[in-house]
Amino acid sequence: MISSLLSLLEVTVPVFLVIGFGYVAVWSKLFADEWVVGLMKFTQNFAIPALLFRAISTLDLSVVFEWRLYLSFYTGATLGFFAGLIGARVMFARPWEDSIAIGFCCLFSNSVLLGLPIMERAYGPDAMEGNYAIVAVHAPFAYGIGITAMEIVRNRGTGLASTSRAVLNAMFRNSIILGIGLGLLANFTGFNTPVVLADALELMGRAALPAALFGLGGILFRYRPEGDFRTIGFIAVVSLLLHPLITFAIGRLVDLPEAAFNSAIVTAAMAPGVNGYVFANMYGVARRVAASAVLLATLASVLTASLWLAILGG
């Protein structure tokens, strides 16, 4: 348990430091508040799509994905989304748009920034195939649910055809979804990205995570978690306990192989990712809650992830 905790600290402390740098930079006025908006637009519209395009276009799709892995992980994720949405609406009387953003935070676990390094430290680099299988469809699945739900709510009363058009327009105008879709297209067709372009996209993609974390620190200065602690705590409980618990139960029920089972639980047990705030920021709703949930749930995951690793024997 102590070694697992130390390994987690080695992963999470640098993340907190980058977030802290952004917070202090805005607080001290070394980084203007309006610059944070521009930085987040850069990461959301350019750097993150470039990162996803490069990762998915070079992914080995010949690897056979385990259906029980997807059933276990994504059932937990989907139920987490509805738990977050209904809980925010019923328990905290949040507007429907806010509730969907809160549900998205419960849905989108930090599969890359925390899930991959923690899995590697616990089980080694050869045990991460299940993690990559989850990551390959994570963003399209989560954004598909979130955008569909948000557009249905925003276009309620306008009819099925109008709502469907709104959902499709929002999906195909989303830079992150476009990056994933183009990456899949390049992969399926065997298209080789020209070296110069591939290097440029890789350079931009390298900036995605640190820039998003630095920007998140600035966002936290603007949206401090005053008066939202119950909602933030609820998101943390759903993300860190309910999602992995459901995944654990279904994985055991369908006899998921051990390596894939470990990947599913470790990924499900991660705190909400930066995409939780990215989604809230896209629609301009629940940004204070989303930003604070990413930070505080990541802090809490130092203990809860250690607990899940202890249960798994990692």
C-alpha positions in Angstrom: 0.0 0.0 0.0 2.8 2.4 0.9 4.7 1.7 -2.4 1.4 2.2 -4.4 0.8 5.5 -2.6 4.3 6.7 -3.3 3.9 5.7 -7.0 0.7 7.6 -7.2 2.3 10.7 -5.6 5.0 10.6 -8.2 2.3 10.7 -10.9 -0.1 13.2 -9.4 2.2 15.7 -7.7 3.7 17.0 -11.1 0.1 17.4 -12.3 -0.8 19.5 -9.3 2.3 21.6 -9.7 1.4 22.5 -13.3 -2.1 23.3 -12.3 -0.7 25.3 -9.4 1.7 27.2 -11.7 -1.3 28.3 -13.8 -3.3 29.4 -10.7 -0.4 31.4 -9.2 0.4 33.0 -12.6 -3.2 34.3 -12.9 -3.4 35.2 -9.2 -0.2 37.2 -9.4 -1.3 38.8 -12.7 1.8 37.5 -14.5 -0.7 35.7 -16.8 -3.8 37.8 -17.8 -7.2 36.2 -17.2 -8.2 36.8 -20.9 -5.1 34.9 -21.9 -6.4 31.8 -20.1 -9.5 31.9 -22.5 -7.2 31.9 -25.5 -5.0 29.1 -24.1 -8.0 26.9 -23.5 -9.3 27.6 -27.0 -5.8 26.6 -28.3 -5.8 23.3 -26.4 -9.5 22.5 -27.1 -9.5 23.4 -30.8 -6.0 22.6 -32.0 -3.5 20.8 -29.6 -5.8 18.1 -28.2 -7.3 17.2 -31.7 -3.7 17.0 -33.0 -2.7 14.7 -30.1 -5.7 12.4 -30.7 -5.3 12.4 -34.5 -1.7 11.2 -34.2 -2.4 8.6 -31.5 -5.4 7.1 -33.3 -4.0 7.2 -36.8 -1.0 5.2 -35.6 -2.9 2.8 -33.3 -2.7 -0.9 -34.2 -6.3 -1.7 -34.9 -5.5 -5.3 -35.7 -5.4 -6.0 -32.0 -8.5 -7.9 -31.0 -10.5 -5.9 -28.5 -12.2 -7.8 -25.7 -15.9 -7.2 -25.8 -16.2 -7.9 -22.1 -13.7 -5.2 -21.4 -15.9 -2.6 -23.2 -19.1 -4.0 -21.6 -17.6 -3.7 -18.1 -16.0 -0.3 -18.4 -18.6 1.5 -20.5 -21.6 0.2 -18.6 -20.0 1.7 -15.5 -19.2 4.9 -17.3 -22.8 5.3 -18.7 -24.4 4.6 -15.4 -22.1 7.1 -13.8 -23.2 9.7 -16.4 -26.9 9.1 -15.5 -26.2 9.0 -11.8 -24.4 12.4 -12.1 -27.1 13.9 -14.3 -30.1 12.7 -12.2 -28.3 13.5 -8.9 -27.4 17.0 -10.0 -31.0 17.6 -11.1 -32.9 16.0 -8.3 -30.5 16.4 -5.3 -29.0 19.8 -6.1 -31.7 21.3 -8.3 -29.3 22.3 -11.0 -30.5 23.3 -14.5 -30.7 20.6 -17.1 -27.6 22.0 -18.9 -25.6 22.1 -15.7 -26.7 18.6 -14.8 -25.5 17.2 -18.2 -22.1 18.8 -17.7 -21.9 17.3 -14.2 -22.9 13.9 -15.6 -20.2 14.3 -18.2 -17.6 14.8 -15.4 -18.8 11.5 -13.8 -18.6 9.8 -17.2 -15.1 10.9 -18.4 -12.4 9.4 -16.2 -8.8 10.5 -16.7 -7.8 7.5 -18.8 -4.6 9.1 -20.2 -3.0 11.5 -17.8 -3.5 9.3 -14.8 -4.7 5.9 -16.0 -1.8 5.0 -18.2 1.1 5.9 -15.9 -0.6 4.4 -12.9 -1.2 1.1 -14.8 2.3 1.0 -16.0 3.7 1.5 -12.5 1.4 -1.1 -11.0 1.6 -3.8 -13.7 4.3 -2.9 -16.2 4.2 -1.7 -19.8 3.3 -5.1 -21.2 0.0 -5.0 -19.2 -1.5 -1.9 -20.8 -3.2 -3.3 -23.9 -6.6 -3.0 -22.2 -5.9 0.6 -21.3 -5.2 1.5 -25.0 -8.3 -0.3 -26.1 -10.4 1.8 -23.8 -8.6 5.1 -24.7 -9.2 4.4 -28.5 -12.9 4.9 -28.2 -13.1 6.9 -24.9 -13.5 10.4 -26.3 -15.9 9.6 -29.1 -18.1 7.6 -26.7 -18.1 10.2 -24.0 -18.5 13.2 -26.3 -21.2 11.3 -28.2 -23.3 10.9 -25.1 -22.6 14.3 -23.7 -23.2 16.3 -26.9 -26.3 14.2 -27.8 -27.8 14.8 -24.3 -27.0 18.5 -24.3 -28.4 19.2 -27.8 -31.6 17.3 -27.0 -32.1 19.5 -23.9 -31.2 22.7 -25.8 -33.5 21.9 -28.7 -36.4 20.4 -26.7 -39.7 21.0 -28.3 -38.3 21.5 -31.8 -39.0 18.0 -33.1 -36.9 14.9 -33.8 -35.6 16.0 -37.1 -34.4 19.4 -35.9 -32.9 17.9 -32.8 -31.0 15.2 -34.8 -29.6 17.9 -37.1 -28.5 19.9 -34.1 -26.7 16.9 -32.6 -25.0 16.0 -35.9 -23.9 19.6 -36.4 -22.5 19.8 -32.9 -20.7 16.5 -33.3 -19.1 17.4 -36.6 -18.2 20.9 -35.6 -16.4 19.7 -32.5 -12.6 19.8 -33.1 -11.9 16.9 -30.7 -14.4 14.6 -32.5 -13.0 15.7 -35.9 -9.5 14.9 -34.7 -10.6 11.4 -33.6 -12.6 10.8 -36.8 -9.8 11.9 -39.1 -7.4 9.7 -37.1 -9.7 6.7 -37.6 -10.0 7.5 -41.3 -6.3 7.7 -41.8 -5.8 4.4 -39.9 -8.5 2.5 -41.8 -7.3 3.7 -45.2 -3.6 3.2 -44.5 -2.9 6.9 -45.2 0.7 7.8 -44.2 0.8 11.4 -42.9 3.7 13.2 -44.6 6.7 13.4 -42.3 6.8 17.2 -42.1 3.1 17.4 -41.2 3.3 14.4 -38.8 6.2 16.1 -37.0 4.2 19.4 -36.8 1.2 17.6 -35.4 3.3 15.8 -32.9 4.9 19.0 -31.7 1.4 20.6 -31.2 0.1 17.4 -29.5 3.0 17.5 -27.0 1.7 20.9 -25.8 -1.9 19.7 -25.3 -1.7 18.2 -21.8 0.6 20.7 -20.0 -1.1 23.7 -21.7 -4.5 22.3 -20.7 -3.4 21.8 -17.1 -1.8 25.2 -16.9 -4.9 26.8 -18.3 -7.0 24.8 -15.8 -5.1 26.4 -13.0 -6.0 29.8 -14.3 -9.6 28.7 -14.6 -9.6 27.5 -11.0 -8.7 31.0 -9.9 -11.8 32.4 -11.7 -14.1 29.5 -10.6 -13.2 28.8 -7.0 -15.4 26.1 -5.5 -17.3 28.4 -3.2 -20.8 27.0 -2.4 -20.4 23.9 -4.7 -18.7 21.5 -2.3 -21.7 19.1 -2.1 -21.9 18.8 -5.9 -18.1 18.4 -6.2 -18.1 15.8 -3.5 -21.0 13.9 -5.3 -19.0 13.9 -8.6 -16.0 12.5 -6.7 -18.0 9.7 -5.2 -19.5 8.7 -8.5 -16.2 8.9 -10.4 -13.9 7.3 -7.8 -16.2 4.7 -6.2 -19.4 4.0 -8.2 -17.9 3.7 -11.7 -15.1 1.3 -10.7 -17.5 -0.6 -8.4 -20.0 -1.2 -11.3 -17.0 -2.1 -13.6 -15.7 -4.6 -11.0 -19.1 -6.3 -10.6 -19.7 -6.7 -14.3 -16.2 -7.8 -15.0 -16.5 -10.6 -12.5 -20.0 -11.5 -13.8 -18.8 -11.9 -17.4 -15.4 -13.5 -16.3 -13.3 -10.8 -17.8 -9.6 -12.0 -18.1 -7.4 -10.7 -15.4 -5.2 -8.4 -17.4 -8.2 -6.7 -19.1 -10.0 -6.7 -15.7 -7.1 -4.8 -14.1 -7.0 -2.3 -16.9 -10.8 -1.7 -16.7 -10.7 -1.1 -12.9 -7.7 1.1 -12.9 -9.1 3.3 -15.7 -12.6 3.4 -14.1 -11.1 4.5 -10.7 -9.4 7.6 -12.1 -10.7 11.1 -11.3 -12.5 13.2 -14.0 -10.2 14.3 -16.7 -9.5 17.7 -18.1 -12.1 17.0 -20.7 -14.8 17.4 -18.0 -13.9 21.1 -17.9 -13.4 21.2 -21.7 -17.0 20.0 -22.2 -18.5 22.4 -19.7 -16.5 25.2 -21.3 -17.8 24.3 -24.7 -21.4 25.0 -23.6 -20.6 27.7 -20.9 -22.3 25.7 -18.1 -21.2 24.4 -14.7 -17.6 25.5 -15.3 -16.9 26.2 -11.7 -18.0 22.7 -10.6 -16.2 21.0 -13.5 -12.9 22.7 -12.9 -13.0 22.2 -9.2 -14.1 18.5 -9.5 -11.1 17.8 -11.7 -8.7 19.2 -9.1 -10.3 17.9 -5.9 -11.2 14.5 -7.2 -7.7 14.0 -8.5 -6.4 14.8 -5.0 -8.8 12.3 -3.5 -7.8 9.7 -6.0 -4.4 9.4 -4.4 -6.2 7.5 -1.6 -9.0 5.8 -3.6 -6.8 4.6 -6.4 -4.5 3.1 -3.8 -7.4 1.3 -2.3 -8.4 -0.2 -5.7 -4.9 -1.2 -6.4 -4.8 -3.0 -3.1 -8.0 -4.8 -3.9 -6.5 -5.9 -7.3 -3.2 -6.8 -5.7 -1.3 -4.3 -7.9 
